[in-house]
Amino acid sequence: LDQTKELGLSSSNRSLAVFVTLLHAALVGGGTLQNDHARRHHKIEGWVGWGLCLARTALFLWFSANVSSLQQTVGARLNKFLKHFHAVGSLYFLSFPGIYCLTQLFAPYLRHPVLHIGLALAQTLASFWLSDLILSRGEYYEVSTLSGSFLPGTGGGSLSPKRE
């Protein structure tokens, strides 16, 4: 219990994790039970896909609310990073609902390949964008301890504030 407080895991975060796990299990289980449907072209068609869209949209709203509350408590330098982080997170969380809605315009037999390729592209883009955001010498580098030196006597390191 002390470790969860140290990690910043509140009871609402744990409740959300349990809810998402149960929702995912229900959607996958329900989709599996519907597996022999004659007009089905892939496993996330119909109410399963719309349920996943709803879940990802809810996770996006939760993510946005937490980033917004964090933006109100930090300084301007970290706030600039958080704006970029929010954009990457938005791409990640909203890619499935957006692409799923877009695939409804295609013929049923084309929906799965379009969804699969679109999600692979969007999630790859979000991964590269996030890695560039965190690993490059940009806003995150400036506000984190990565820009400090770990050598003794330099005033850097993970616990020392950066001198300006």
N, CA, C and O of each residue as an XYZ file, in Angstrom:
656
protein
N       0.816     -1.200      0.000
C       0.000      0.000      0.000
C       0.855      1.258      0.000
O       0.504      2.245     -0.646
N       1.979      1.233      0.721
C       2.872      2.378      0.721
C       3.511      2.570     -0.643
O       3.767      3.702     -1.054
N       3.772      1.465     -1.356
C       4.371      1.575     -2.680
C       3.419      2.245     -3.655
O       3.868      2.998     -4.519
N       2.127      2.000     -3.548
C       1.189      2.629     -4.465
C       1.105      4.118     -4.208
O       0.903      4.897     -5.140
N       1.259      4.535     -2.936
C       1.282      5.969     -2.641
C       2.544      6.603     -3.183
O       2.503      7.726     -3.686
N       3.682      5.896     -3.092
C       4.933      6.407     -3.612
C       4.877      6.555     -5.120
O       5.426      7.512     -5.667
N       4.228      5.631     -5.797
C       4.121      5.681     -7.244
C       3.047      6.645     -7.715
O       2.946      6.910     -8.913
N       2.257      7.166     -6.821
C       1.209      8.100     -7.184
C      -0.055      7.423     -7.679
O      -0.860      8.044     -8.374
N      -0.237      6.173     -7.335
C      -1.425      5.449     -7.775
C      -2.538      5.673     -6.769
O      -2.479      5.173     -5.646
N      -3.531      6.409     -7.162
C      -4.656      6.652     -6.268
C      -5.692      5.556     -6.446
O      -5.600      4.733     -7.357
N      -6.670      5.562     -5.568
C      -7.721      4.552     -5.669
C      -8.557      4.750     -6.929
O      -9.092      3.785     -7.475
N      -8.675      6.000     -7.396
C      -9.427      6.220     -8.636
C      -8.688      5.643     -9.834
O      -9.318      5.141    -10.765
N      -7.355      5.706     -9.823
C      -6.582      5.105    -10.912
C      -6.710      3.592    -10.906
O      -6.836      2.963    -11.957
N      -6.675      3.012     -9.709
C      -6.838      1.559     -9.616
C      -8.241      1.156    -10.048
O      -8.416      0.145    -10.728
N      -9.235      1.936     -9.657
C     -10.617      1.631    -10.062
C     -10.767      1.718    -11.569
O     -11.437      0.886    -12.181
N     -10.145      2.721    -12.168
C     -10.204      2.854    -13.622
C      -9.524      1.676    -14.303
O     -10.032      1.160    -15.299
N      -8.389      1.246    -13.781
C      -7.679      0.107    -14.362
C      -8.522     -1.159    -14.276
O      -8.574     -1.932    -15.233
N      -9.179     -1.380    -13.151
C     -10.043     -2.552    -12.996
C     -11.225     -2.462    -13.958
O     -11.589     -3.456    -14.587
N     -11.827     -1.276    -14.077
C     -12.957     -1.103    -14.978
C     -12.563     -1.362    -16.434
O     -13.283     -2.050    -17.158
N     -11.431     -0.818    -16.861
C     -10.977     -1.011    -18.242
C     -10.675     -2.486    -18.497
O     -10.980     -3.001    -19.573
N     -10.083     -3.166    -17.524
C      -9.798     -4.591    -17.673
C     -11.088     -5.397    -17.818
O     -11.184     -6.270    -18.680
N     -12.068     -5.107    -16.984
C     -13.346     -5.822    -17.069
C     -14.087     -5.508    -18.362
O     -14.682     -6.398    -18.970
N     -14.055     -4.242    -18.784
C     -14.703     -3.859    -20.048
C     -14.043     -4.563    -21.219
O     -14.727     -5.067    -22.109
N     -12.722     -4.601    -21.223
C     -11.996     -5.272    -22.301
C     -12.342     -6.764    -22.338
O     -12.583     -7.328    -23.405
N     -12.363     -7.390    -21.167
C     -12.712     -8.811    -21.110
C     -14.138     -9.053    -21.602
O     -14.392    -10.032    -22.304
N     -15.069     -8.172    -21.240
C     -16.458     -8.320    -21.687
C     -16.568     -8.144    -23.202
O     -17.283     -8.895    -23.866
N     -15.867     -7.162    -23.740
C     -15.937     -6.930    -25.188
C     -15.303     -8.073    -25.967
O     -15.858     -8.519    -26.971
N     -14.152     -8.549    -25.517
C     -13.494     -9.665    -26.203
C     -14.325    -10.935    -26.064
O     -14.503    -11.676    -27.031
N     -14.830    -11.185    -24.861
C     -15.666    -12.370    -24.653
C     -16.947    -12.319    -25.462
O     -17.345    -13.315    -26.065
N     -17.595    -11.161    -25.478
C     -18.811    -11.011    -26.275
C     -18.544    -11.134    -27.758
O     -19.346    -11.707    -28.495
N     -17.428    -10.601    -28.195
C     -17.053    -10.726    -29.605
C     -16.756    -12.154    -29.991
O     -17.060    -12.569    -31.109
N     -16.167    -12.914    -29.086
C     -15.873    -14.321    -29.346
C     -17.159    -15.138    -29.422
O     -17.261    -16.052    -30.240
N     -18.133    -14.823    -28.587
C     -19.407    -15.538    -28.628
C     -20.156    -15.282    -29.927
O     -20.940    -16.119    -30.373
N     -19.916    -14.137    -30.527
C     -20.578    -13.773    -31.772
C     -19.764    -14.204    -32.986
O     -20.057    -13.775    -34.102
N     -18.755    -15.039    -32.794
C     -17.767    -15.358    -33.809
C     -18.340    -16.017    -35.058
O     -17.780    -15.831    -36.138
N     -19.418    -16.771    -34.965
C     -19.919    -17.496    -36.130
C     -20.963    -16.712    -36.927
O     -21.649    -17.282    -37.776
N     -21.086    -15.438    -36.665
C     -22.048    -14.617    -37.382
C     -21.684    -14.598    -38.869
O     -20.533    -14.332    -39.215
N     -22.626    -14.871    -39.731
C     -22.342    -15.068    -41.152
C     -21.872    -13.807    -41.874
O     -21.089    -13.894    -42.820
N     -22.336    -12.645    -41.441
C     -21.978    -11.415    -42.156
C     -20.787    -10.679    -41.534
O     -20.505     -9.539    -41.902
N     -20.116    -11.296    -40.634
C     -19.003    -10.653    -39.950
C     -17.706    -10.838    -40.707
O     -17.381    -11.942    -41.144
N     -16.962     -9.745    -40.862
C     -15.698     -9.810    -41.584
C     -14.483     -9.730    -40.660
O     -13.382    -10.105    -41.064
N     -14.660     -9.251    -39.434
C     -13.572     -9.227    -38.459
C     -14.149     -9.197    -37.051
O     -15.349     -8.994    -36.866
N     -13.278     -9.403    -36.052
C     -13.727     -9.613    -34.680
C     -14.245     -8.358    -33.987
O     -15.003     -8.465    -33.023
N     -13.860     -7.183    -34.447
C     -14.284     -5.967    -33.747
C     -15.340     -5.211    -34.536
O     -15.412     -3.984    -34.482
N     -16.131     -5.933    -35.245
C     -17.225     -5.334    -35.997
C     -18.455     -5.186    -35.092
O     -18.637     -5.966    -34.158
N     -19.275     -4.208    -35.366
C     -20.529     -4.046    -34.636
C     -20.342     -3.444    -33.254
O     -19.538     -2.532    -33.060
N     -21.104     -3.972    -32.289
C     -21.116     -3.377    -30.960
C     -19.781     -3.505    -30.234
O     -19.479     -2.702    -29.352
N     -18.975     -4.510    -30.597
C     -17.656     -4.650    -29.980
C     -16.764     -3.473    -30.377
O     -16.094     -2.886    -29.528
N     -16.758     -3.134    -31.645
C     -15.962     -2.003    -32.129
C     -16.421     -0.678    -31.547
O     -15.603      0.160    -31.166
N     -17.734     -0.493    -31.480
C     -18.259      0.751    -30.900
C     -17.973      0.823    -29.405
O     -17.743      1.907    -28.867
N     -17.985     -0.320    -28.738
C     -17.619     -0.350    -27.324
C     -16.153      0.022    -27.108
O     -15.820      0.744    -26.169
N     -15.279     -0.479    -27.990
C     -13.870     -0.097    -27.914
C     -13.684      1.393    -28.211
O     -12.840      2.048    -27.599
N     -14.466      1.924    -29.142
C     -14.412      3.367    -29.422
C     -14.815      4.170    -28.191
O     -14.176      5.166    -27.851
N     -15.861      3.737    -27.542
C     -16.317      4.414    -26.328
C     -15.266      4.336    -25.224
O     -15.019      5.322    -24.530
N     -14.651      3.176    -25.060
C     -13.626      3.011    -24.025
C     -12.414      3.886    -24.310
O     -11.891      4.532    -23.402
N     -11.961      3.916    -25.563
C     -10.791      4.746    -25.901
C     -11.118      6.231    -25.758
O     -10.261      7.013    -25.347
N     -12.340      6.626    -26.091
C     -12.735      8.024    -25.920
C     -12.792      8.385    -24.445
O     -12.380      9.478    -24.058
N     -13.297      7.478    -23.620
C     -13.328      7.728    -22.173
C     -11.919      7.824    -21.605
O     -11.654      8.676    -20.757
N     -11.013      6.966    -22.058
C      -9.627      7.052    -21.611
C      -8.977      8.358    -22.064
O      -8.171      8.939    -21.337
N      -9.326      8.817    -23.265
C      -8.806     10.101    -23.736
C      -9.304     11.243    -22.850
O      -8.531     12.135    -22.499
N     -10.572     11.222    -22.490
C     -11.113     12.275    -21.630
C     -10.440     12.261    -20.264
O     -10.139     13.318    -19.710
N     -10.205     11.085    -19.725
C      -9.505     10.954    -18.442
C      -8.079     11.479    -18.558
O      -7.614     12.219    -17.691
N      -7.385     11.096    -19.632
C      -6.017     11.559    -19.883
C      -5.986     13.086    -20.009
O      -5.125     13.738    -19.418
N      -6.918     13.655    -20.774
C      -6.963     15.107    -20.972
C      -7.221     15.841    -19.663
O      -6.606     16.873    -19.397
N      -8.118     15.319    -18.856
C      -8.407     15.960    -17.570
C      -7.182     15.945    -16.661
O      -6.904     16.933    -15.981
N      -6.451     14.840    -16.643
C      -5.255     14.757    -15.803
C      -4.136     15.656    -16.313
O      -3.441     16.281    -15.512
N      -3.948     15.735    -17.626
C      -2.924     16.626    -18.172
C      -3.305     18.074    -17.897
O      -2.445     18.887    -17.557
N      -4.584     18.405    -18.040
C      -5.025     19.782    -17.767
C      -4.817     20.162    -16.309
O      -4.383     21.276    -16.014
N      -5.120     19.252    -15.398
C      -4.903     19.564    -13.981
C      -3.417     19.686    -13.674
O      -3.027     20.489    -12.826
N      -2.588     18.908    -14.346
C      -1.147     19.011    -14.153
C      -0.619     20.329    -14.723
O       0.276     20.942    -14.139
N      -1.164     20.766    -15.852
C      -0.730     22.023    -16.461
C      -0.996     23.218    -15.549
O      -0.268     24.209    -15.609
N      -2.003     23.143    -14.727
C      -2.333     24.253    -13.839
C      -1.383     24.334    -12.645
O      -1.320     25.366    -11.977
N      -0.646     23.258    -12.370
C       0.204     23.249    -11.189
C       1.691     23.383    -11.482
O       2.490     23.482    -10.551
N       2.083     23.388    -12.759
C       3.507     23.426    -13.096
C       3.874     24.764    -13.717
O       3.010     25.588    -14.018
N       5.168     24.959    -13.900
C       5.673     26.194    -14.483
C       5.524     26.233    -15.989
O       5.051     25.282    -16.612
N       5.937     27.351    -16.561
C       5.773     27.585    -18.000
C       6.617     26.630    -18.843
O       6.187     26.205    -19.915
N       7.820     26.288    -18.362
C       8.696     25.411    -19.152
C       8.106     24.006    -19.267
O       8.104     23.417    -20.348
N       7.614     23.480    -18.173
C       7.005     22.149    -18.213
C       5.657     22.197    -18.921
O       5.247     21.215    -19.538
N       4.975     23.312    -18.838
C       3.684     23.472    -19.498
C       3.832     23.351    -21.012
O       2.962     22.785    -21.674
N       4.920     23.876    -21.565
C       5.161     23.766    -23.007
C       5.330     22.301    -23.410
O       4.808     21.864    -24.436
N       6.066     21.551    -22.588
C       6.218     20.118    -22.845
C       4.876     19.405    -22.760
O       4.570     18.557    -23.598
N       4.074     19.743    -21.755
C       2.782     19.074    -21.563
C       1.834     19.310    -22.727
O       1.019     18.442    -23.038
N       1.922     20.474    -23.384
C       1.082     20.717    -24.569
C       1.434     19.739    -25.679
O       0.548     19.189    -26.332
N       2.732     19.522    -25.893
C       3.149     18.554    -26.909
C       2.786     17.127    -26.493
O       2.358     16.321    -27.319
N       2.960     16.824    -25.210
C       2.616     15.503    -24.697
C       1.123     15.234    -24.855
O       0.724     14.118    -25.190
N       0.304     16.245    -24.616
C      -1.139     16.094    -24.777
C      -1.495     15.821    -26.241
O      -2.389     15.026    -26.528
N      -0.797     16.478    -27.158
C      -1.057     16.248    -28.586
C      -0.726     14.811    -28.979
O      -1.484     14.178    -29.714
N       0.406     14.293    -28.490
C       0.781     12.908    -28.793
C      -0.220     11.934    -28.166
O      -0.640     10.970    -28.806
N      -0.591     12.188    -26.931
C      -1.572     11.325    -26.266
C      -2.919     11.348    -26.955
O      -3.601     10.327    -27.040
N      -3.302     12.520    -27.449
C      -4.567     12.635    -28.182
C      -4.536     11.799    -29.446
O      -5.503     11.108    -29.765
N      -3.414     11.861    -30.173
C      -3.278     11.035    -31.376
C      -3.397      9.565    -31.015
O      -4.087      8.811    -31.701
N      -2.735      9.154    -29.952
C      -2.757      7.751    -29.558
C      -4.160      7.302    -29.145
O      -4.654      6.285    -29.632
N      -4.793      8.045    -28.261
C      -6.092      7.613    -27.739
C      -7.223      7.752    -28.764
O      -8.141      6.932    -28.779
N      -7.168      8.759    -29.605
C      -8.262      8.998    -30.549
C      -8.050      8.343    -31.912
O      -8.922      8.422    -32.778
N      -6.903      7.698    -32.111
C      -6.655      7.067    -33.406
C      -7.658      5.947    -33.682
O      -8.193      5.861    -34.788
N      -7.920      5.092    -32.697
C      -8.862      3.996    -32.942
C     -10.276      4.497    -33.221
O     -10.869      4.090    -34.220
N     -10.847      5.374    -32.371
C     -12.216      5.827    -32.688
C     -12.297      6.544    -34.040
O     -13.254      6.349    -34.790
N     -11.303      7.365    -34.347
C     -11.332      8.093    -35.616
C     -11.240      7.177    -36.819
O     -12.005      7.315    -37.774
N     -10.301      6.239    -36.771
C     -10.131      5.319    -37.897
C     -11.300      4.348    -37.983
O     -11.721      3.982    -39.081
N     -11.828      3.927    -36.839
C     -12.976      3.016    -36.856
C     -14.180      3.690    -37.510
O     -14.882      3.073    -38.311
N     -14.416      4.944    -37.170
C     -15.534      5.672    -37.796
C     -15.287      5.860    -39.287
O     -16.214      5.754    -40.090
N     -14.041      6.139    -39.659
C     -13.695      6.314    -41.069
C     -13.889      5.026    -41.860
O     -14.317      5.066    -43.014
N     -13.579      3.888    -41.251
C     -13.706      2.620    -41.971
C     -15.164      2.264    -42.269
O     -15.427      1.432    -43.137
N     -16.099      2.871    -41.572
C     -17.503      2.588    -41.842
C     -17.919      3.068    -43.231
O     -18.959      2.658    -43.747
N     -17.104      3.941    -43.838
C     -17.380      4.420    -45.193
C     -16.973      3.404    -46.254
O     -17.388      3.515    -47.408
N     -16.169      2.421    -45.878
C     -15.682      1.426    -46.824
C     -16.611      0.219    -46.862
O     -17.452      0.033    -45.982
N     -16.442     -0.593    -47.895
C     -17.185     -1.849    -47.998
C     -16.790     -2.746    -46.824
O     -15.650     -2.688    -46.363
N     -17.719     -3.576    -46.336
C     -17.426     -4.394    -45.151
C     -16.165     -5.252    -45.272
O     -15.457     -5.432    -44.281
N     -15.870     -5.780    -46.445
C     -14.696     -6.639    -46.576
C     -13.392     -5.843    -46.585
O     -12.320     -6.425    -46.418
N     -13.463     -4.526    -46.776
C     -12.266     -3.683    -46.758
C     -12.018     -3.023    -45.402
O     -10.949     -2.453    -45.179
N     -12.975     -3.092    -44.513
C     -12.854     -2.372    -43.240
C     -11.692     -2.864    -42.394
O     -10.948     -2.051    -41.844
N     -11.519     -4.167    -42.277
C     -10.449     -4.683    -41.429
C      -9.063     -4.301    -41.940
O      -8.244     -3.846    -41.142
N      -8.754     -4.463    -43.236
C      -7.420     -4.041    -43.690
C      -7.186     -2.534    -43.518
O      -6.087     -2.120    -43.149
N      -8.199     -1.722    -43.780
C      -8.049     -0.273    -43.619
C      -7.840      0.066    -42.142
O      -6.994      0.896    -41.810
N      -8.596     -0.565    -41.270
C      -8.456     -0.344    -39.837
C      -7.077     -0.790    -39.352
O      -6.420     -0.077    -38.594
N      -6.653     -1.946    -39.783
C      -5.363     -2.488    -39.351
C      -4.206     -1.603    -39.811
O      -3.329     -1.269    -39.014
N      -4.195     -1.229    -41.064
C      -3.111     -0.390    -41.602
C      -3.160      1.007    -40.988
O      -2.126      1.569    -40.627
N      -4.357      1.560    -40.874
C      -4.494      2.895    -40.284
C      -4.035      2.947    -38.845
O      -3.353      3.891    -38.446
N      -4.402      1.941    -38.051
C      -3.965      1.897    -36.650
C      -2.469      1.688    -36.542
O      -1.816      2.306    -35.701
N      -1.919      0.830    -37.379
C      -0.470      0.611    -37.347
C       0.271      1.907    -37.664
O       1.262      2.231    -37.010
N      -0.201      2.644    -38.657
C       0.437      3.921    -39.008
C       0.287      4.953    -37.895
O       1.257      5.617    -37.529
N      -0.912      5.091    -37.360
C      -1.157      6.095    -36.315
C      -0.376      5.785    -35.043
O       0.199      6.691    -34.440
N      -0.345      4.531    -34.628
C       0.366      4.177    -33.403
C       1.879      4.236    -33.595
O       2.608      4.562    -32.658
N       2.358      3.925    -34.799
C       3.780      4.078    -35.079
C       4.166      5.550    -35.066
O       5.205      5.919    -34.519
N       3.334      6.386    -35.664
C       3.592      7.828    -35.646
C       3.600      8.361    -34.217
O       4.480      9.142    -33.854
N       2.629      7.947    -33.402
C       2.575      8.393    -32.016
C       3.799      7.907    -31.235
O       4.330      8.646    -30.406
N       4.249      6.691    -31.485
C       5.429      6.163    -30.790
C       6.689      6.931    -31.150
O       7.476      7.288    -30.272
N       6.884      7.189    -32.445
C       8.060      7.961    -32.860
C       7.996      9.395    -32.338
O       9.006      9.949    -31.906
N       6.806      9.990    -32.381
C       6.634     11.357    -31.898
C       6.926     11.434    -30.400
O       7.611     12.348    -29.941
N       6.408     10.477    -29.647
C       6.641     10.456    -28.206
C       8.116     10.224    -27.888
O       8.672     10.881    -27.008
N       8.744      9.301    -28.592
C      10.171      9.059    -28.340
C      11.001     10.278    -28.703
O      11.967     10.591    -28.008
N      10.647     10.971    -29.771
C      11.361     12.196    -30.127
C      11.121     13.281    -29.081
O      12.034     14.030    -28.735
N       9.917     13.360    -28.593
C       9.571     14.368    -27.590
C      10.359     14.157    -26.298
O      10.805     15.121    -25.675
N      10.528     12.912    -25.902
C      11.189     12.624    -24.635
C      12.704     12.485    -24.789
O      13.450     12.941    -23.922
N      13.168     11.868    -25.865
C      14.592     11.569    -25.984
C      15.411     12.652    -26.687
O      16.639     12.638    -26.602
N      14.764     13.581    -27.375
C      15.530     14.647    -28.025
C      15.874     15.724    -26.999
O      15.377     15.696    -25.873
N      16.697     16.641    -27.379
C      17.103     17.719    -26.470
C      16.147     18.894    -26.598
O      16.548     20.018    -26.902
N      14.875     18.609    -26.360
C      13.836     19.630    -26.459
C      13.333     20.063    -25.100
O      14.100     20.161    -24.141
N      12.020     20.324    -25.024
C      11.425     20.828    -23.784
C      11.588     19.860    -22.617
O      11.899     20.279    -21.502
N      11.380     18.573    -22.866
C      11.493     17.601    -21.778
C      12.923     17.531    -21.262
O      13.151     17.453    -20.055
N      13.868     17.560    -22.163
C      15.281     17.512    -21.779
C      15.629     18.701    -20.892
O      16.354     18.555    -19.907
N      15.119     19.864    -21.237
C      15.441     21.067    -20.478
C      14.857     21.050    -19.067
O      15.510     21.516    -18.133
N      13.660     20.531    -18.890
C      13.024     20.560    -17.575
C      13.317     19.318    -16.744
O      13.045     19.302    -15.543
N      13.869     18.276    -17.366
C      14.152     17.054    -16.623
C      15.578     17.071    -16.086
O      16.331     18.021    -16.301
N      15.925     16.013    -15.395
C      17.277     15.880    -14.880
C      18.223     15.307    -15.925
O      19.405     15.118    -15.637
N      17.740     15.027    -17.119
C      18.597     14.489    -18.164
C      19.674     15.478    -18.587
O      20.749     15.072    -19.027
N      19.398     16.761    -18.459
C      20.367     17.762    -18.887
C      21.455     17.998    -17.852
O      22.435     18.687    -18.134
N      21.299     17.443    -16.665
C      22.309     17.596    -15.616
C      23.384     16.541    -15.745
O      23.173     15.504    -16.374
N      24.520     16.796    -15.160
C      25.632     15.857    -15.173
C      25.572     14.998    -13.919
O      25.200     15.473    -12.846
N      25.939     13.739    -14.060
C      25.968     12.844    -12.912
C      27.365     12.773    -12.290
O      27.579     12.038    -11.327
N      28.301     13.527    -12.834
C      29.652     13.513    -12.300
C      29.704     14.260    -10.978
O      29.013     15.265    -10.810
N      30.508     13.788    -10.045
C      30.600     14.475     -8.756
C      31.235     15.858     -8.907
O      32.162     16.056     -9.692
N      30.716     16.791     -8.142
C      31.268     18.133     -8.129
C      30.773     19.053     -9.220
O      31.196     20.207     -9.283
N      29.878     18.573    -10.092
C      29.389     19.432    -11.175
C      28.071     20.082    -10.829
O      27.591     20.944    -11.566
N      27.479     19.684     -9.724
C      26.192     20.273     -9.339
C      25.021     19.649    -10.068
O      23.885     20.089     -9.891
N      25.264     18.638    -10.881
C      24.181     17.988    -11.627
C      23.688     16.774    -10.879
O      23.871     16.656     -9.668
N      23.071     15.888    -11.597
C      22.564     14.668    -10.993
C      21.069     14.704    -10.875
O      20.417     15.709    -11.156
N      20.544     13.579    -10.451
C      19.097     13.439    -10.460
C      18.407     14.243     -9.367
O      17.230     14.574     -9.509
N      19.104     14.567     -8.279
C      18.434     15.251     -7.178
C      18.773     16.735     -7.121
O      18.146     17.480     -6.368
N      19.738     17.166     -7.890
C      20.142     18.562     -7.839
C      19.379     19.378     -8.860
O      19.205     18.928     -9.992
N      18.914     20.575     -8.493
C      18.228     21.409     -9.481
C      19.214     21.948    -10.509
O      20.394     22.143    -10.219
N      18.714     22.181    -11.696
C      19.541     22.688    -12.765
C      19.825     24.177    -12.524
O      18.928     24.956    -12.200
N      21.068     24.537    -12.689
C      21.460     25.940    -12.507
C      21.257     26.681    -13.800
O      21.505     26.159    -14.887
N      20.802     27.912    -13.664
C      20.564     28.725    -14.866
C      21.411     29.962    -14.828
O      21.357     30.776    -15.749
